[in-house]
Amino acid sequence: MVERLLIVGASGHAHAVLALLRRLGTHRVMGLIDDTRPAGGLVHGLPVLGGVADLPQLCAAYDFDQVVIAIGDNGRRQLITDQLRRRLPQLRWPVLVDPTAVVAEPARLGEGTVILPLAHVGPGARLGPGCLLNTRSSLDHDGQMEPFSSLAPGVHCGGLVQIGERAAVGLGASVVQHVRVGADTVVGAGAVVLDSLPPQVVAHGVPARVVRSRSPLEAYL
């Protein structure tokens, strides 16, 4: 059965999610929701149906109850998800896993998690709601990603790594085994994380060092 779905977001990450949905063939994407785009336009070949505030009316008009939040920024993805949960408690949040990705048993994936091509989730790993594993990223055995955290393309995490809530590990970075990345922390591209990092900082380099603090909703993309 093909189910109806709306994508919230119209950026490059939305394009990646749309490509994933087309490969899966499990959902019919009715359109995009984005507060920064005019309703009626086309983005990625799909109509922009309105903004987040329009979703209650769109639910009724298009007869759907599934949404994917295709926003790469972890804080914004969580913020919009929380808003929609309060306003539309009937919404469902599908887990989307690319056919080329590997999810080992027994891993657990939280609702709304998106796993893009060639990513790997090791045995015993646990992912909270709204997590994002980008292309060729990996979380090895018994790792944990807390809600709305993300791994950028090409990230490698060793076994028993913990990624805190809303934390983001940047392009091509590596995190060695048993290390924790604190909540709201951003790890820079190409960094090598050898020791645990505190919450709400930016760290980069080889080995990774804290360079400054950051606020939870500070933009990083």
N, C-alpha and C positions, 0 to 999 in steps of 0.2 A: 504494500500500500504506500503510495506517495503522499506525504503529508505537506500541508501548506506552512510556510515559514516566512518571516520577515527578518532582514538583516539590519541591525542598528549600526550605522557607520557607513561611510562612502569613500574611505581613504584607500591607500594601497593595501592595508591589511584586510579590508573588506573584499578587495579583489582576490586576495589569496584564499579567503574563506569561501567566496563564491566558486572559485575553481575547485576547491575541495568538495563542495556540495554537488557540483556537476559530475565529478568523478564518482561520488557515492551513488547518485541517482535515487536517493531515498526521500528527497524533499523537493517540492516545487517552490522556488523563491518568488514571492509575489512582488517584491520591490525592496527599496532601501528607505531607511529613516535616518535623517541627518539634519541637525539644527542649523548647519552652516551652508546648506544647499537649497536653492529655491525649489519648491514643490512643482512637479510637472516636467522637470528636466530629466535627462538620461545620463546615468553614470554607470560605466562598465556594462552598458547594454540593458540596464534595468531602470525603471522609472523611480524617481524620488517621490515618495508618496506624502511626505510631510516631515514634521519634527517629532521629538519624543512626546511632546504634549498631545499630539494627535493620535497616539496609539490606542486609547480606549475606543475612539470612533472607528479606527481602522480594523480593530479586532472584530467588530460587528460587521463592517462592510465587506471584509474579505474572508470572514469565517476561518480564522486561524487562531492557534493558541501556543505557537512555538516561536521563539525569538533567539537569534544569535547576536551577541554584542561583539561586533567585529571592530573593536577599538584597541590598538596596540598598547596604549598607555594604561598601565595597571590601575592607577588610582582612578582615572576617569571611567574605566571599565567597571570597577566596583561601584562607583558613585551612581552610574546610570542603572546598573543592575539593582541596587538597593531601592532606587526610586521606583522602578517598575515593579518590584516585588510588593511594595506597599500599595501601589495603585491598582495593580492587576495580579492578584494572588493566584489566579487560575493559569497564568502563563507556565509553560514548560520550557526547560532549558536543555536541549539535546547535547549529548556528548558526541563530538565529531572526530573521527580518527581516520586519517588517510589510509587507503588500502596498502600503501608501501611502508607504512610505519609498523613497528613491532611493539606490542604491549605484552609483556610476559605475564604468565600466571604465577602467583596470585597478586596482581597489582590492582589498585582501586583508583578509579577516576571519578572526581566530583562532577556534579552537574554543570553543564556549560563549558566544560573543558574542551579545548581544541588542540589536536595534535596533527601537525602538518607533515609533508612528505619526508620519508626516510628517517623520521625521529625514532627514538628507542626509549622505552620505559622498562626498567629491569624488574625482576621478580621481587615481590614484597614492597614495591614502591607505593606510596600513597600521595594522591594529588587531591587538593581541596577544590571547592567550586571555582569556576572561572579561570582556571590555569591555562597557560599557553606554552606549548612546546613548538618552536619554529623549526624550519627545515634543517634536517640533519643534526638536531640537538639530541642530547641523551641525558637521562637520569638513571644511574645504575642501581644495583640491587639495594633494596631497603631504604632508598632515598625518600625524602618527603618534600613536597612543595605545598606550602600553606596557601590559603585562598588568594586568588588573583595575582599570583606570582608568575614570572615568565622567564623562559630561556630563549635567547635570540638564536638566529641561525648559526650552526656550527659550534654551539656550546657543548662542553663535555664535563659531566659531573661524575665523580667517583662514587663508590658505595657509601651508604649511610650519610650522604650529604643532606643538609636541611636548608631549604630556601624559604625565608620568612615571608609573612604576608605582604603582598604588593611589591616584594623585592624583584629587581630586574637584573639578570646577568647578560651582559652585552655580547655583541658579535664575536664569535670565535674564542671566548674566554674559557678557561679551564678551572675547575674547582676540585681540589684533591679530596680524598676520602675523609670522612668523619668531620668535615668542616661545616660550620653554620654561617649562613649569610643572613644578617638581621633584617627585621621588618623594615620596609620602605628604603632599603639600601639599594644603590645602583652600582654595579660592577662594570667598569669600562671595557670597551672592545679590546680583545687580545690579552686581557689580564690573566695572571696565574695566581689563584687564591690558595695560599698555603696554610693560612691561619684564619680562624673565625673572625668575622667582621661584625661590629656592633650595629644596632638599628640606626636608620636615618642618617646614613653617610654616603658619600661618593668615594669609591676606591678604584684605582687603576694602577697599571704598571706590572713589572715582572721582577720580584714578586709584588702582588697587589699591596698598596699602601693607602690609608685613608688620607684624602686630600682636603675634604671639607664636609660640613654637615649639610643636610637637605631637609626640607619640609615634606610631609607625606604626599601632598598634592602638587608638588613642584614638577613642571614638565621636564621630561628628559629625552623625548623623541624629536 
